[in-house]
Amino acid sequence: MKKVSFVQPNFNWGPVHLDIYFLPYSAGLLWAYANQFSEVQDNYCFGEFVWRRDKISDVVERLKDCSVVGFSTYIWNRKYNYALAEELKKANPDCLIVFGGPEVPVSRKDLFALHPYMDVVILQEGEHNFYEVLKGNLECPGMIVNKNGVRVDTGVSSRFNDLTLIPSPYLTKVFDHLLVEFPNVIWNGTLESNRGCPYQCTFCDWGSLTYSKVKKYNLEQVFAEIEWFADNKTEHINLTDANYGIFPERDMMIAEKLSEQRRLKGYPKLFNTNWAKNQKQSVVDIISTLIDGGFNAGLTLSLQTSTEQVLKNIKRTNLETNKVKEVFELCDKRNIPCYTELILGLPGETLESWTDNFYDLYEAGNHTGIAVYQCQLLENAEMNVIQRKEYNLKSIQVKDYFEGGTNDYFDDIVEDNAIVVSTRDLPLEEMIKAYMIAWFHKTFHIGGITNYIARFVHKFSDESYKSFYSKFQEYIMQDPYMIDEYKRVSNSVRQWYTTGDIDAQNIGGIPVYGENMLISTVWKLHIDNKLDYIYNTIGDFVKQEYKFVFTDQLIDFQKNCTLVHEKLEQYPIKQNYDYNFYGYIVNDSLLEQPVINIYENRDNTIVPKDIFVHKIWFQRRNEYGKAKISLST
Ligand code: SF4
């Protein structure tokens, strides 16, 4: 019998002290599909899944007697996979090395000069062609074959018309041995109810280039997989549908099944997905069902930008602005946390249009969370392959973009990604300014330091967010503490954009990297015990600018909305005011009425300060660090 193994390693997906990993779903699909055929059953035995970044030399020892090894490759394991495959080929030149996944540089003519250890690269959906490879057929369409260093393309393959031909790796017990062998690992699962995406976003190398028409899995199989997740205490489910909610009835049934299982068995506990872009009512209904079922599911609207021309450039279809506003209002009414995502560095974005993104979102009613990502050039995405030249996109390979990228303890290979650091419309210096605009908004509005003050001024004084924050920014950026913070962050981002190494100092023991540096000033305010100081400065600004008779109470109200570590044992905290700021801002209540506000710690835990601060980052989607507010009756 020949042995076949699969490599789909991932990072630990959470704080270092927790062993949280995704089951290697893509690799599991390959084996579940191939192993249903007698040619495979009769000739191959299963070796192992490499699901974690174990030391390369150890893995080579384990895999060197394999006849075939399949590598599933994406941005988080590319360098590891290349290094492992190279060493494995040296240890056993007869081992057939098969690569697949969105990150293999398949458009490069010199593919096998770059990666001579690859024998076969499978394009697009891998299940059927991996089976063909196991049968020894290296000529069917959808492969690139290394024939003595010469690249041989076998043509374009067709997609699966019927996804029911692919057995579930969960239901065929492909992963059962992992659950037994690694009982202390907290496993996350990948659920796929359909495949394909009708959109063509140019930054994406998955939906846009790989598939178009959406094909569905059998609903009974999806339900059975959800039961498997619940029965096996799978903590977190990532539903990989590119547009969940696009099939309102069917997708609602999936939400109901998830909720039913969670209610019955307590699992899965967490859920995330990519929401449909144009089905506002059905998406909100589905989220309500998930929340009723016990999931802490908020809505993430991945807008990327609100700038019309940029949306055209990236071929992105979003909800129209007025509909976005309706979604926020619907979420607000149903108490559903709303999250949006922006990407910095998209083609055509200018410093001014980038800044306006934040104000557009505030005006539309999004105050709970805006994630900012640096634009990445993914290997096979249209933006990398075609638009790079047109928009003069310059990139640098950066390490430490994601937290997981540096916290693994088994290997010393650091993954990197190409981020856009300069464009035709945002040259490097402007890009740094744009990053610092994001830092300012992430600190003050999204970080929950001035959000209610800004909303109050917007409503009470009918002043635009742009006007309020332009004045506030000018004022606060003269403060010595904030000047130092600006220098600290802008120096790090300059270093990051120019050398690829952020080299930022840890804050309170928390590593600072590309993605979380934007909110590091919020942590620092906590660590340095500077919250009183900053609120005094904010109070001075409001007094100088607005001359409200109730400024002190307004500032106190906002200050109490920030959870303070030193008070963790005192929550819930009650506070009397002569004005109903919260009701006025959120529910149009009468302002001039005495109220008692109750401020609660959302998760009721008392933790050391470093963990408290770290949770502000890790649990940002649950708004950790911001008190839950209600009115006492
Ligand atoms: S980003 Fe999402 S919506 Fe756009 S092409 Fe990719 S998968 Fe589809």
Boltz pocket constraint, residues with backbone or C-beta under 6 A from the ligand:
constraints:
  - pocket:
      binder: B
      contacts: [[A, 197], [A, 198], [A, 199], [A, 200], [A, 201], [A, 204], [A, 205], [A, 206], [A, 207], [A, 208], [A, 242], [A, 274]]
      max_distance: 6.0
